[in-house]
Amino acid sequence: MKAKKLENLEYVKEYYGYNNEKAKSALDILNDEQISAIKIKLNKGGRDGRS
């Protein structure tokens, strides 16, 4: 799995509370715009970009 896809997988897992299998399935149906929206909602700021 590519690094970007792994990163997206982690975002989907955190956002939806999914395990690896469910998150992989979700990534297959989410488009780039939806994944970007998830990243924005989870990015809360802080010194290292996360809170």
PQR file of N, CA, C, O and H, with PARSE charges and radii, in Angstrom:
ATOM      1  N   MET A   1       0.846  -1.176   0.000 -0.4000 1.5000
ATOM      2  CA  MET A   1       0.000   0.000   0.000 -0.0000 2.0000
ATOM      3  C   MET A   1       0.894   1.244   0.000  0.5500 1.7000
ATOM      4  O   MET A   1       1.883   1.297   0.732 -0.5500 1.4000
ATOM      5  N   LYS A   2       0.553   2.231  -0.809 -0.4000 1.5000
ATOM      6  CA  LYS A   2       1.357   3.440  -0.902 -0.0000 2.0000
ATOM      7  C   LYS A   2       1.209   4.288   0.356  0.5500 1.7000
ATOM      8  O   LYS A   2       0.213   4.197   1.074 -0.5500 1.4000
ATOM      9  H   LYS A   2      -0.251   2.188  -1.403  0.4000 1.0000
ATOM     10  N   ALA A   3       2.220   5.110   0.607 -0.4000 1.5000
ATOM     11  CA  ALA A   3       2.240   5.934   1.820 -0.0000 2.0000
ATOM     12  C   ALA A   3       1.016   6.841   1.910  0.5500 1.7000
ATOM     13  O   ALA A   3       0.422   6.974   2.980 -0.5500 1.4000
ATOM     14  H   ALA A   3       3.029   5.184   0.024  0.4000 1.0000
ATOM     15  N   LYS A   4       0.636   7.463   0.800 -0.4000 1.5000
ATOM     16  CA  LYS A   4      -0.523   8.370   0.818 -0.0000 2.0000
ATOM     17  C   LYS A   4      -1.804   7.600   1.132  0.5500 1.7000
ATOM     18  O   LYS A   4      -2.657   8.084   1.876 -0.5500 1.4000
ATOM     19  H   LYS A   4       1.118   7.355  -0.069  0.4000 1.0000
ATOM     20  N   LYS A   5      -1.935   6.404   0.565 -0.4000 1.5000
ATOM     21  CA  LYS A   5      -3.134   5.604   0.830 -0.0000 2.0000
ATOM     22  C   LYS A   5      -3.158   5.149   2.294  0.5500 1.7000
ATOM     23  O   LYS A   5      -4.222   5.095   2.911 -0.5500 1.4000
ATOM     24  H   LYS A   5      -1.242   6.011  -0.039  0.4000 1.0000
ATOM     25  N   LEU A   6      -1.994   4.826   2.843 -0.4000 1.5000
ATOM     26  CA  LEU A   6      -1.922   4.459   4.263 -0.0000 2.0000
ATOM     27  C   LEU A   6      -2.314   5.636   5.149  0.5500 1.7000
ATOM     28  O   LEU A   6      -3.015   5.468   6.146 -0.5500 1.4000
ATOM     29  H   LEU A   6      -1.130   4.870   2.342  0.4000 1.0000
ATOM     30  N   GLU A   7      -1.857   6.822   4.776 -0.4000 1.5000
ATOM     31  CA  GLU A   7      -2.216   8.025   5.537 -0.0000 2.0000
ATOM     32  C   GLU A   7      -3.727   8.241   5.478  0.5500 1.7000
ATOM     33  O   GLU A   7      -4.361   8.513   6.497 -0.5500 1.4000
ATOM     34  H   GLU A   7      -1.288   6.959   3.966  0.4000 1.0000
ATOM     35  N   ASN A   8      -4.298   8.119   4.282 -0.4000 1.5000
ATOM     36  CA  ASN A   8      -5.743   8.281   4.126 -0.0000 2.0000
ATOM     37  C   ASN A   8      -6.499   7.226   4.924  0.5500 1.7000
ATOM     38  O   ASN A   8      -7.544   7.512   5.508 -0.5500 1.4000
ATOM     39  H   ASN A   8      -3.783   7.899   3.454  0.4000 1.0000
ATOM     40  N   LEU A   9      -5.969   6.008   4.947 -0.4000 1.5000
ATOM     41  CA  LEU A   9      -6.584   4.926   5.708 -0.0000 2.0000
ATOM     42  C   LEU A   9      -6.664   5.299   7.187  0.5500 1.7000
ATOM     43  O   LEU A   9      -7.685   5.069   7.835 -0.5500 1.4000
ATOM     44  H   LEU A   9      -5.120   5.775   4.472  0.4000 1.0000
ATOM     45  N   GLU A  10      -5.598   5.869   7.713 -0.4000 1.5000
ATOM     46  CA  GLU A  10      -5.577   6.271   9.122 -0.0000 2.0000
ATOM     47  C   GLU A  10      -6.604   7.368   9.400  0.5500 1.7000
ATOM     48  O   GLU A  10      -7.268   7.351  10.437 -0.5500 1.4000
ATOM     49  H   GLU A  10      -4.768   6.057   7.186  0.4000 1.0000
ATOM     50  N   TYR A  11      -6.732   8.314   8.484 -0.4000 1.5000
ATOM     51  CA  TYR A  11      -7.743   9.366   8.647 -0.0000 2.0000
ATOM     52  C   TYR A  11      -9.147   8.776   8.672  0.5500 1.7000
ATOM     53  O   TYR A  11      -9.963   9.143   9.518 -0.5500 1.4000
ATOM     54  H   TYR A  11      -6.193   8.328   7.642  0.4000 1.0000
ATOM     55  N   VAL A  12      -9.428   7.867   7.749 -0.4000 1.5000
ATOM     56  CA  VAL A  12     -10.759   7.250   7.674 -0.0000 2.0000
ATOM     57  C   VAL A  12     -11.035   6.437   8.940  0.5500 1.7000
ATOM     58  O   VAL A  12     -12.140   6.480   9.479 -0.5500 1.4000
ATOM     59  H   VAL A  12      -8.765   7.569   7.062  0.4000 1.0000
ATOM     60  N   LYS A  13     -10.032   5.699   9.410 -0.4000 1.5000
ATOM     61  CA  LYS A  13     -10.194   4.914  10.635 -0.0000 2.0000
ATOM     62  C   LYS A  13     -10.527   5.815  11.816  0.5500 1.7000
ATOM     63  O   LYS A  13     -11.423   5.509  12.603 -0.5500 1.4000
ATOM     64  H   LYS A  13      -9.134   5.664   8.972  0.4000 1.0000
ATOM     65  N   GLU A  14      -9.811   6.921  11.940 -0.4000 1.5000
ATOM     66  CA  GLU A  14     -10.046   7.831  13.063 -0.0000 2.0000
ATOM     67  C   GLU A  14     -11.404   8.523  12.936  0.5500 1.7000
ATOM     68  O   GLU A  14     -12.145   8.626  13.914 -0.5500 1.4000
ATOM     69  H   GLU A  14      -9.083   7.170  11.300  0.4000 1.0000
ATOM     70  N   TYR A  15     -11.723   8.990  11.746 -0.4000 1.5000
ATOM     71  CA  TYR A  15     -12.960   9.756  11.539 -0.0000 2.0000
ATOM     72  C   TYR A  15     -14.206   8.914  11.769  0.5500 1.7000
ATOM     73  O   TYR A  15     -15.138   9.345  12.449 -0.5500 1.4000
ATOM     74  H   TYR A  15     -11.121   8.906  10.952  0.4000 1.0000
ATOM     75  N   TYR A  16     -14.219   7.713  11.201 -0.4000 1.5000
ATOM     76  CA  TYR A  16     -15.403   6.861  11.292 -0.0000 2.0000
ATOM     77  C   TYR A  16     -15.331   5.830  12.412  0.5500 1.7000
ATOM     78  O   TYR A  16     -16.340   5.203  12.735 -0.5500 1.4000
ATOM     79  H   TYR A  16     -13.462   7.363  10.649  0.4000 1.0000
ATOM     80  N   GLY A  17     -14.153   5.643  13.012 -0.4000 1.5000
ATOM     81  CA  GLY A  17     -13.995   4.622  14.037 -0.0000 2.0000
ATOM     82  C   GLY A  17     -13.964   3.220  13.448  0.5500 1.7000
ATOM     83  O   GLY A  17     -14.351   2.252  14.102 -0.5500 1.4000
ATOM     84  H   GLY A  17     -13.334   6.153  12.749  0.4000 1.0000
ATOM     85  N   TYR A  18     -13.498   3.120  12.201 -0.4000 1.5000
ATOM     86  CA  TYR A  18     -13.467   1.837  11.498 -0.0000 2.0000
ATOM     87  C   TYR A  18     -12.183   1.074  11.780  0.5500 1.7000
ATOM     88  O   TYR A  18     -11.163   1.655  12.150 -0.5500 1.4000
ATOM     89  H   TYR A  18     -13.184   3.907  11.670  0.4000 1.0000
ATOM     90  N   ASN A  19     -12.255  -0.257  11.594 -0.4000 1.5000
ATOM     91  CA  ASN A  19     -11.050  -1.078  11.620 -0.0000 2.0000
ATOM     92  C   ASN A  19     -10.421  -1.026  10.224  0.5500 1.7000
ATOM     93  O   ASN A  19     -10.952  -0.371   9.327 -0.5500 1.4000
ATOM     94  H   ASN A  19     -13.084  -0.729  11.292  0.4000 1.0000
ATOM     95  N   ASN A  20      -9.290  -1.717  10.042 -0.4000 1.5000
ATOM     96  CA  ASN A  20      -8.579  -1.665   8.758 -0.0000 2.0000
ATOM     97  C   ASN A  20      -9.445  -2.107   7.582  0.5500 1.7000
ATOM     98  O   ASN A  20      -9.452  -1.452   6.540 -0.5500 1.4000
ATOM     99  H   ASN A  20      -8.859  -2.249  10.770  0.4000 1.0000
ATOM    100  N   GLU A  21     -10.166  -3.199   7.736 -0.4000 1.5000
ATOM    101  CA  GLU A  21     -10.962  -3.727   6.621 -0.0000 2.0000
ATOM    102  C   GLU A  21     -12.076  -2.773   6.211  0.5500 1.7000
ATOM    103  O   GLU A  21     -12.274  -2.513   5.024 -0.5500 1.4000
ATOM    104  H   GLU A  21     -10.160  -3.731   8.583  0.4000 1.0000
ATOM    105  N   LYS A  22     -12.799  -2.252   7.194 -0.4000 1.5000
ATOM    106  CA  LYS A  22     -13.889  -1.319   6.878 -0.0000 2.0000
ATOM    107  C   LYS A  22     -13.337  -0.034   6.279  0.5500 1.7000
ATOM    108  O   LYS A  22     -13.930   0.530   5.360 -0.5500 1.4000
ATOM    109  H   LYS A  22     -12.638  -2.463   8.158  0.4000 1.0000
ATOM    110  N   ALA A  23     -12.206   0.430   6.794 -0.4000 1.5000
ATOM    111  CA  ALA A  23     -11.604   1.663   6.278 -0.0000 2.0000
ATOM    112  C   ALA A  23     -11.145   1.476   4.833  0.5500 1.7000
ATOM    113  O   ALA A  23     -11.297   2.383   4.016 -0.5500 1.4000
ATOM    114  H   ALA A  23     -11.724  -0.028   7.541  0.4000 1.0000
ATOM    115  N   LYS A  24     -10.584   0.303   4.509 -0.4000 1.5000
ATOM    116  CA  LYS A  24     -10.173   0.027   3.124 -0.0000 2.0000
ATOM    117  C   LYS A  24     -11.379   0.055   2.198  0.5500 1.7000
ATOM    118  O   LYS A  24     -11.303   0.598   1.096 -0.5500 1.4000
ATOM    119  H   LYS A  24     -10.461  -0.434   5.173  0.4000 1.0000
ATOM    120  N   SER A  25     -12.481  -0.519   2.631 -0.4000 1.5000
ATOM    121  CA  SER A  25     -13.706  -0.502   1.829 -0.0000 2.0000
ATOM    122  C   SER A  25     -14.207   0.926   1.644  0.5500 1.7000
ATOM    123  O   SER A  25     -14.644   1.302   0.556 -0.5500 1.4000
ATOM    124  H   SER A  25     -12.543  -0.960   3.527  0.4000 1.0000
ATOM    125  N   ALA A  26     -14.141   1.717   2.707 -0.4000 1.5000
ATOM    126  CA  ALA A  26     -14.592   3.103   2.625 -0.0000 2.0000
ATOM    127  C   ALA A  26     -13.722   3.899   1.659  0.5500 1.7000
ATOM    128  O   ALA A  26     -14.235   4.726   0.906 -0.5500 1.4000
ATOM    129  H   ALA A  26     -13.785   1.411   3.591  0.4000 1.0000
ATOM    130  N   LEU A  27     -12.420   3.660   1.672 -0.4000 1.5000
ATOM    131  CA  LEU A  27     -11.518   4.375   0.762 -0.0000 2.0000
ATOM    132  C   LEU A  27     -11.855   4.094  -0.697  0.5500 1.7000
ATOM    133  O   LEU A  27     -11.655   4.950  -1.558 -0.5500 1.4000
ATOM    134  H   LEU A  27     -12.004   2.988   2.285  0.4000 1.0000
ATOM    135  N   ASP A  28     -12.362   2.907  -0.973 -0.4000 1.5000
ATOM    136  CA  ASP A  28     -12.727   2.554  -2.349 -0.0000 2.0000
ATOM    137  C   ASP A  28     -13.901   3.379  -2.865  0.5500 1.7000
ATOM    138  O   ASP A  28     -14.039   3.571  -4.073 -0.5500 1.4000
ATOM    139  H   ASP A  28     -12.525   2.212  -0.273  0.4000 1.0000
ATOM    140  N   ILE A  29     -14.748   3.869  -1.962 -0.4000 1.5000
ATOM    141  CA  ILE A  29     -15.925   4.613  -2.421 -0.0000 2.0000
ATOM    142  C   ILE A  29     -15.842   6.114  -2.147  0.5500 1.7000
ATOM    143  O   ILE A  29     -16.627   6.882  -2.704 -0.5500 1.4000
ATOM    144  H   ILE A  29     -14.636   3.714  -0.980  0.4000 1.0000
ATOM    145  N   LEU A  30     -14.907   6.544  -1.299 -0.4000 1.5000
ATOM    146  CA  LEU A  30     -14.740   7.974  -1.044 -0.0000 2.0000
ATOM    147  C   LEU A  30     -13.910   8.600  -2.162  0.5500 1.7000
ATOM    148  O   LEU A  30     -12.947   7.999  -2.639 -0.5500 1.4000
ATOM    149  H   LEU A  30     -14.270   5.920  -0.847  0.4000 1.0000
ATOM    150  N   ASN A  31     -14.289   9.808  -2.577 -0.4000 1.5000
ATOM    151  CA  ASN A  31     -13.476  10.491  -3.582 -0.0000 2.0000
ATOM    152  C   ASN A  31     -12.466  11.411  -2.888  0.5500 1.7000
ATOM    153  O   ASN A  31     -12.506  11.577  -1.669 -0.5500 1.4000
ATOM    154  H   ASN A  31     -15.072  10.296  -2.190  0.4000 1.0000
ATOM    155  N   ASP A  32     -11.570  12.001  -3.665 -0.4000 1.5000
ATOM    156  CA  ASP A  32     -10.506  12.837  -3.094 -0.0000 2.0000
ATOM    157  C   ASP A  32     -11.059  14.024  -2.309  0.5500 1.7000
ATOM    158  O   ASP A  32     -10.506  14.407  -1.278 -0.5500 1.4000
ATOM    159  H   ASP A  32     -11.537  11.867  -4.655  0.4000 1.0000
ATOM    160  N   GLU A  33     -12.145  14.600  -2.800 -0.4000 1.5000
ATOM    161  CA  GLU A  33     -12.753  15.744  -2.121 -0.0000 2.0000
ATOM    162  C   GLU A  33     -13.271  15.342  -0.739  0.5500 1.7000
ATOM    163  O   GLU A  33     -13.109  16.085   0.229 -0.5500 1.4000
ATOM    164  H   GLU A  33     -12.595  14.289  -3.637  0.4000 1.0000
ATOM    165  N   GLN A  34     -13.885  14.179  -0.653 -0.4000 1.5000
ATOM    166  CA  GLN A  34     -14.409  13.702   0.629 -0.0000 2.0000
ATOM    167  C   GLN A  34     -13.273  13.392   1.603  0.5500 1.7000
ATOM    168  O   GLN A  34     -13.378  13.689   2.793 -0.5500 1.4000
ATOM    169  H   GLN A  34     -14.016  13.576  -1.440  0.4000 1.0000
ATOM    170  N   ILE A  35     -12.196  12.802   1.106 -0.4000 1.5000
ATOM    171  CA  ILE A  35     -11.043  12.497   1.957 -0.0000 2.0000
ATOM    172  C   ILE A  35     -10.411  13.793   2.456  0.5500 1.7000
ATOM    173  O   ILE A  35     -10.014  13.885   3.618 -0.5500 1.4000
ATOM    174  H   ILE A  35     -12.111  12.562   0.139  0.4000 1.0000
ATOM    175  N   SER A  36     -10.317  14.796   1.582 -0.4000 1.5000
ATOM    176  CA  SER A  36      -9.779  16.098   1.994 -0.0000 2.0000
ATOM    177  C   SER A  36     -10.634  16.720   3.087  0.5500 1.7000
ATOM    178  O   SER A  36     -10.102  17.299   4.034 -0.5500 1.4000
ATOM    179  H   SER A  36     -10.639  14.722   0.638  0.4000 1.0000
ATOM    180  N   ALA A  37     -11.949  16.608   2.968 -0.4000 1.5000
ATOM    181  CA  ALA A  37     -12.852  17.154   3.985 -0.0000 2.0000
ATOM    182  C   ALA A  37     -12.632  16.458   5.327  0.5500 1.7000
ATOM    183  O   ALA A  37     -12.658  17.107   6.373 -0.5500 1.4000
ATOM    184  H   ALA A  37     -12.381  16.138   2.199  0.4000 1.0000
ATOM    185  N   ILE A  38     -12.419  15.156   5.303 -0.4000 1.5000
ATOM    186  CA  ILE A  38     -12.142  14.398   6.530 -0.0000 2.0000
ATOM    187  C   ILE A  38     -10.851  14.898   7.164  0.5500 1.7000
ATOM    188  O   ILE A  38     -10.791  15.107   8.376 -0.5500 1.4000
ATOM    189  H   ILE A  38     -12.398  14.630   4.454  0.4000 1.0000
ATOM    190  N   LYS A  39      -9.812  15.090   6.345 -0.4000 1.5000
ATOM    191  CA  LYS A  39      -8.524  15.572   6.861 -0.0000 2.0000
ATOM    192  C   LYS A  39      -8.683  16.939   7.515  0.5500 1.7000
ATOM    193  O   LYS A  39      -8.124  17.186   8.583 -0.5500 1.4000
ATOM    194  H   LYS A  39      -9.861  14.920   5.361  0.4000 1.0000
ATOM    195  N   ILE A  40      -9.442  17.826   6.878 -0.4000 1.5000
ATOM    196  CA  ILE A  40      -9.650  19.170   7.418 -0.0000 2.0000
ATOM    197  C   ILE A  40     -10.387  19.097   8.751  0.5500 1.7000
ATOM    198  O   ILE A  40     -10.024  19.796   9.697 -0.5500 1.4000
ATOM    199  H   ILE A  40      -9.897  17.625   6.010  0.4000 1.0000
ATOM    200  N   LYS A  41     -11.403  18.269   8.833 -0.4000 1.5000
ATOM    201  CA  LYS A  41     -12.180  18.155  10.077 -0.0000 2.0000
ATOM    202  C   LYS A  41     -11.346  17.577  11.214  0.5500 1.7000
ATOM    203  O   LYS A  41     -11.545  17.939  12.374 -0.5500 1.4000
ATOM    204  H   LYS A  41     -11.698  17.701   8.065  0.4000 1.0000
ATOM    205  N   LEU A  42     -10.413  16.681  10.893 -0.4000 1.5000
ATOM    206  CA  LEU A  42      -9.594  16.061  11.936 -0.0000 2.0000
ATOM    207  C   LEU A  42      -8.383  16.905  12.311  0.5500 1.7000
ATOM    208  O   LEU A  42      -7.807  16.712  13.382 -0.5500 1.4000
ATOM    209  H   LEU A  42     -10.251  16.387   9.951  0.4000 1.0000
ATOM    210  N   ASN A  43      -7.987  17.840  11.445 -0.4000 1.5000
ATOM    211  CA  ASN A  43      -6.821  18.674  11.723 -0.0000 2.0000
ATOM    212  C   ASN A  43      -7.226  19.789  12.667  0.5500 1.7000
ATOM    213  O   ASN A  43      -7.886  20.747  12.266 -0.5500 1.4000
ATOM    214  H   ASN A  43      -8.455  17.997  10.575  0.4000 1.0000
ATOM    215  N   LYS A  44      -6.828  19.660  13.921 -0.4000 1.5000
ATOM    216  CA  LYS A  44      -7.261  20.593  14.949 -0.0000 2.0000
ATOM    217  C   LYS A  44      -6.190  21.611  15.304  0.5500 1.7000
ATOM    218  O   LYS A  44      -6.383  22.404  16.226 -0.5500 1.4000
ATOM    219  H   LYS A  44      -6.292  18.882  14.247  0.4000 1.0000
ATOM    220  N   GLY A  45      -5.081  21.609  14.607 -0.4000 1.5000
ATOM    221  CA  GLY A  45      -4.010  22.551  14.906 -0.0000 2.0000
ATOM    222  C   GLY A  45      -3.067  22.022  15.960  0.5500 1.7000
ATOM    223  O   GLY A  45      -3.022  20.820  16.222 -0.5500 1.4000
ATOM    224  H   GLY A  45      -4.924  20.965  13.858  0.4000 1.0000
ATOM    225  N   GLY A  46      -2.314  22.923  16.563 -0.4000 1.5000
ATOM    226  CA  GLY A  46      -1.322  22.513  17.545 -0.0000 2.0000
ATOM    227  C   GLY A  46       0.069  22.630  16.962  0.5500 1.7000
ATOM    228  O   GLY A  46       0.228  22.894  15.770 -0.5500 1.4000
ATOM    229  H   GLY A  46      -2.351  23.900  16.350  0.4000 1.0000
ATOM    230  N   ARG A  47       1.066  22.437  17.786 -0.4000 1.5000
ATOM    231  CA  ARG A  47       2.439  22.642  17.359 -0.0000 2.0000
ATOM    232  C   ARG A  47       2.847  21.741  16.219  0.5500 1.7000
ATOM    233  O   ARG A  47       3.540  22.185  15.304 -0.5500 1.4000
ATOM    234  H   ARG A  47       0.936  22.223  18.754  0.4000 1.0000
ATOM    235  N   ASP A  48       2.434  20.479  16.250 -0.4000 1.5000
ATOM    236  CA  ASP A  48       2.833  19.536  15.210 -0.0000 2.0000
ATOM    237  C   ASP A  48       1.716  19.288  14.199  0.5500 1.7000
ATOM    238  O   ASP A  48       1.738  18.287  13.483 -0.5500 1.4000
ATOM    239  H   ASP A  48       1.871  20.119  16.994  0.4000 1.0000
ATOM    240  N   GLY A  49       0.743  20.193  14.137 -0.4000 1.5000
ATOM    241  CA  GLY A  49      -0.352  20.041  13.189 -0.0000 2.0000
ATOM    242  C   GLY A  49      -1.521  19.247  13.724  0.5500 1.7000
ATOM    243  O   GLY A  49      -2.574  19.191  13.090 -0.5500 1.4000
ATOM    244  H   GLY A  49       0.724  21.006  14.719  0.4000 1.0000
ATOM    245  N   ARG A  50      -1.354  18.640  14.867 -0.4000 1.5000
ATOM    246  CA  ARG A  50      -2.424  17.862  15.508 -0.0000 2.0000
ATOM    247  C   ARG A  50      -2.561  18.374  16.930  0.5500 1.7000
ATOM    248  O   ARG A  50      -1.620  18.953  17.473 -0.5500 1.4000
ATOM    249  H   ARG A  50      -0.498  18.685  15.382  0.4000 1.0000
ATOM    250  N   SER A  51      -3.696  18.174  17.526 -0.4000 1.5000
ATOM    251  CA  SER A  51      -3.844  18.625  18.915 -0.0000 2.0000
ATOM    252  C   SER A  51      -3.604  17.489  19.877  0.5500 1.7000
ATOM    253  O   SER A  51      -3.685  17.680  21.091 -0.5500 1.4000
ATOM    254  H   SER A  51      -4.461  17.704  17.085  0.4000 1.0000
TER
END
